[in-house]
Amino acid sequence: MPAKKATRTAAKRTTKTAKGPAQPRTQRTMSASHKKALAEGRSMSLTVDRYLAVVNTPKRRGRKVSRATLEQRLASARERSKTATGVDKVLAAQEIRDLEAKIAQLDSASGADLKTLEAAFVKIAKKFGENRGIGYAAWRDAGVSAQVLRRAGVARTRG
């Protein structure tokens, strides 16, 4: 009797694992409307992401430093780095890098940039929120002002 069990299980294994000829895979293609919808979604996500990044950037505390002052300090640091030696030279080199970064940051964080990002956000916020199921309170929690949401047409809801 044990021999019969062994042959039966072997026969089962061969019938279960044996497959027919391999079927060729068909390549899936997306319709033009689907591609357009994906591109639109990526564009809206990028717009929302850029706006929220600017809105949630912490405000700089303390006295504002003008661009002219930063450029003066940069020129002074460059002169100091030419004549300095040892640790002073390294400190001057670091100060040059820090001042160049602050000047670049001034260029990227302009008020006009916020206005253009806000205008783009207002155009798409309502549709983006409806597509993704984002409510008024979630936008507010993310840092979007009530005035911007009102201009975008996002209705204030409870819940």
C-alpha positions in Angstrom: 0.0 0.0 0.0 2.7 2.6 0.7 3.9 2.2 -2.9 0.5 3.2 -4.3 0.5 6.4 -2.3 3.9 7.4 -3.6 2.9 6.9 -7.2 -0.4 8.7 -6.8 1.3 11.8 -5.2 3.9 11.8 -8.0 1.2 11.6 -10.6 -0.6 14.5 -9.0 2.6 16.6 -8.9 3.2 16.2 -12.6 -0.3 17.1 -13.6 -0.5 20.1 -11.4 2.9 21.6 -12.4 2.8 20.8 -16.1 1.8 23.8 -18.1 0.9 24.2 -21.7 2.9 26.2 -24.2 3.9 29.7 -22.9 1.5 32.4 -24.0 3.0 35.5 -25.5 2.6 38.6 -23.4 0.6 41.3 -24.9 2.0 44.8 -24.4 -0.4 47.1 -22.7 -0.9 50.6 -24.1 -2.5 53.6 -22.5 -5.0 55.7 -24.3 -4.2 59.3 -25.1 -6.8 60.5 -22.6 -5.2 58.4 -19.9 -1.8 59.8 -20.6 -3.2 63.3 -20.6 -4.9 62.7 -17.2 -1.6 61.4 -15.7 0.3 64.4 -17.0 -2.3 66.7 -15.6 -2.2 65.0 -12.2 1.6 65.3 -12.1 1.4 68.9 -13.0 -1.2 69.7 -10.4 0.8 67.8 -7.7 3.9 69.8 -8.6 2.0 73.1 -8.4 0.6 72.2 -5.0 3.9 70.9 -3.7 5.8 74.1 -4.7 3.1 76.4 -3.2 3.0 74.4 0.1 6.8 74.4 0.3 6.9 78.2 0.0 4.0 78.7 2.4 5.5 76.5 5.1 9.0 78.0 4.9 9.6 79.5 8.4 9.9 83.2 8.5 13.4 84.6 9.1 13.6 86.3 12.5 15.6 89.3 13.4 16.8 92.3 11.4 16.5 92.1 7.7 19.9 92.2 5.9 19.9 93.9 2.5 21.5 92.5 -0.6 24.0 95.4 -0.7 25.2 94.6 2.8 25.7 91.0 2.0 27.7 91.8 -1.1 29.9 94.2 0.9 30.5 91.5 3.5 31.3 89.0 0.7 33.9 91.4 -0.8 35.5 91.9 2.6 35.6 88.2 3.3 37.3 87.6 -0.1 39.9 90.2 0.7 40.5 88.6 4.1 40.9 85.2 2.6 43.6 86.4 0.3 45.8 87.6 3.1 44.8 85.3 5.9 46.7 82.1 6.9 45.9 79.1 8.9 42.6 78.9 10.7 41.7 82.5 9.7 41.9 81.4 6.0 39.5 78.5 6.6 37.1 80.7 8.5 37.1 83.3 5.7 36.5 80.6 3.1 33.5 79.3 5.1 32.2 82.9 5.5 32.4 83.3 1.7 30.4 80.2 1.1 27.8 81.2 3.7 27.4 84.7 2.2 27.1 83.3 -1.3 24.4 80.9 -0.1 22.5 83.8 1.6 22.6 85.8 -1.6 21.4 82.9 -3.7 18.6 82.4 -1.1 17.5 86.0 -1.5 17.2 85.4 -5.3 15.0 82.4 -4.9 12.8 83.7 -2.1 11.3 86.7 -3.8 7.8 88.0 -3.1 6.8 87.9 -6.7 7.6 84.2 -6.8 5.0 83.6 -4.0 2.4 85.6 -5.9 2.8 83.4 -9.1 2.8 80.2 -7.1 -0.3 81.3 -5.3 -2.1 82.2 -8.5 -1.2 78.8 -10.0 -2.4 77.1 -6.8 -5.7 79.0 -6.8 -6.4 77.8 -10.3 -6.1 74.1 -9.5 -6.7 73.7 -5.7 -10.4 72.9 -6.0 -10.1 70.2 -8.7 -7.0 68.8 -7.0 -8.8 68.6 -3.7 -11.8 66.9 -5.2 -9.7 64.4 -7.1 -7.7 63.5 -4.0 -10.4 63.8 -1.4 -8.7 66.7 0.4 -11.1 68.8 2.5 -11.0 72.4 3.7 -9.6 71.5 7.1 -6.8 69.5 5.6 -5.8 72.4 3.5 -5.8 74.7 6.5 -3.7 72.2 8.5 -1.2 72.2 5.7 -0.8 76.0 6.1 -3.0 77.3 3.3 -4.7 80.6 4.3 -8.5 80.8 4.4 -8.4 83.7 1.9 -6.5 81.6 -0.6 -8.9 78.8 -0.2 -11.9 81.1 -0.7 -10.3 82.5 -3.9 -9.7 78.9 -5.1 -13.4 78.0 -4.5 -12.7 75.4 -1.8 -15.9 75.3 0.3 -15.6 75.4 4.1 -17.0 72.1 5.4 -17.5 70.4 8.7 -16.0 67.1 9.5 
